[in-house]
Amino acid sequence: MLFLQLPDDVLYHILSYLDFKSLGRLSQVCKSTYQFLNRDAVWRNVAKEFLNTGITWSGTDKYGHIPLKNRVRTAQNWYNGICKRATPLKWKTKLLPWLQLDGDTLFLSQAGEIGAYHLRQASSKFSRKPKETYSGHKGDVCRFSLTDSHLISGGSDGKILVYNRGNYKSVELSGHKQEVNCLDTKNGLIISGSRDQTTRIWTLASTYPRETLHMNDRVWSVAINPSLNSFVTGTACCKNISPLQIWDVERLEFVCSLGSQFRRGAGVLDIVFETPFQLLTCGYDTFIRMWDLRLNPRKCVKEWEEPHDCTLYCIQTDGNHMIASGSSYYGVVRFWDKRQSKCLQYFQLCAHPVTSPVYCLQFSSSHLYVALANTLQTLDFSQSLF
């Protein structure tokens, strides 16, 4: 019996013992072998061990439209730092930008407006002018969040604007007395945090807050649990309490604090949920921390320290092994493999110290998009390897 005459499930089991290099060589044997080894089922186990292939530890596939073999190829570039740099957008005034990628559209805030820039698939470049512009804030846009039907933004004017992405009309949510530093939205629920030391809970159906929580400290970050039963707030840590607190959504009551030995001023600037039980945080004390809500809330599961001892403004994760962080020092972006304690790769995107922190970053299967004070930069990892 020939090799390819074996049942498919037997072939998958045999091939599961091969690494990506052996699979690549085997696919060159003949046309039939090449066609069989191009199947996603052959590469799924391999892909779980690589960075940003879209396969999470739970088996979810975030980039199902891209063949897994191609994603494993690109993942080697993420790991080795092989990429092409570009600056698709520039602006003269130094701003506090925020960005979010939605399919082939990049939403980028500049001063009081949010532009939607279309990605040209043929050239992998963004149009110079936004195809839509969302405006209405009298001050800078500090943070915004996207849903399928709405765009919700918080500004330095203390207002929250809810834009309908279908007709571009906006509704104003008033309540905060100072700048809205952060917000998050899921399933019609909106959580916002402000310098006025309050966290407010809203819904898309109402212009008035459902509840106001007095935090006794400036609120820098919020994140809603994917299960929708709780949310986490991160404060400036200027009081003798933990800056990370968990709140129950239904009862709007304090549940518990995370951590117990934060230094004074160790404010939390970004919070990202990976699963309903695991989240990542970063901030002024230069550490990325991973927390597991099923374990002791007083201790983080693991932590990674920024080598330059500088503020970490933002973090992103692929839901599996990879973390990307942006710092306030020389516009440095770092890649971390959770299975290692030291930084995997770093990229210095600006030659001017302190003045060009990385405010926000987003990545797709093959690109990293980085918002600095006056440029949008991209790192393209889609170069061919095997």
C-alpha positions, 0 to 999 in steps of 0.5 A: 500500500502506498503512503497516500492510500492510507486512511486520512485519519491515519495520515494525520496521526503520522504527520502530527509527529513531524515539525514544520521543516519536515512537513515542508520538505515532504510536500515537495515529494510529488504533486499528490503529497503537496496537495494533501499537505496543504490541508489545514488539518495537517498544520493545525497542531504545528500552528498552535506552537507558533506566534500569531497563527490565529490558533488559540490554546482553546483551538479557536481559529481567528484567521480561517480565510488564510491557509494554515501553511501560509500562516506558519510561514509568516509566524517564523518571521514574527519569531525572527523579527523579519519584516518590512517597515513603512510609514503610511500616514503622517501628521504635523502636530503631535497628537494622542492617537488611538487605533483599531483594525476592523477587517480591511478598515483601520480606524485612527483618531487624530485630535477630535476626529476619527478617520476610517482608512481603507486598506487596498488589498492589491498594494497592502497600503492605506488610502491617504484620505479617510473614506469616513470621518467621525467628528463631534468632540471639542477636545482630543479623542482619548479612546474609542471602541468598535462594535458591528453597528456603532463606534463609541468614543471618549474625549478630553471634553468629558463627553462620550459620543456614540456613532451609528456606523450606518448613517454616521449620526451620533448621540452624546452621553454626558456625565463625566466632568473631566476627560474620559481616559478609557472605555470598553463596550460589549453586547450593548454595555459601555464602561467608561473611566475618567480623570474625575475619579469615576467609572460609569456604566451605560447602555446603547439604549440610554443617554444616561448612566445606569450607575456611577462608581466613585473610585477615589482615584483617576481611572486610566483603563477598563475592560469588560470580561468576555463572559459579560458578568464582570469588568476590571478597572485600572486606576492611577494607584495614588491611594493606598489600595490596589489599582486593579479592581474587579466589579460585578456587572449585574449587582454593580458591586466590588468583587475583589482586588488584584495584586497587593504590592503595587508601588505608589504611582504604579497606575495601570494603563491598559487591560486586555482579556484573553479569556474569561479567566485570564487577563494581561495588564501593563502600566507605569511600573514597567511590568506586563502581568498575567492574571488568572481569576481562578487562582489567588487574586493577590498574585499574578501568574507571570510577569515580564519586565520592560528592560529599559525600565520605562512606562508601558502604554499598551499591550496586545495578545494573539490569544496564544503565546504572543504579547506585543507591548508599546513603551514610552522610550524611543517608540520601542515595540517589543514582542514577548513569547509567554514561554520565555522570560526575556523579550523575544524581539524589539523594534525602535520606531523613532530616533527621538527619546521620550517624545514619541511613545507608542500609544496604541498597536494592533496586529493582524495575521501578517502586519503590526500597526503602530500609532506614535505621536505623529505617524502611523507605522506598519511592520509587514511580516509576510515575507516568504521563508519556505 
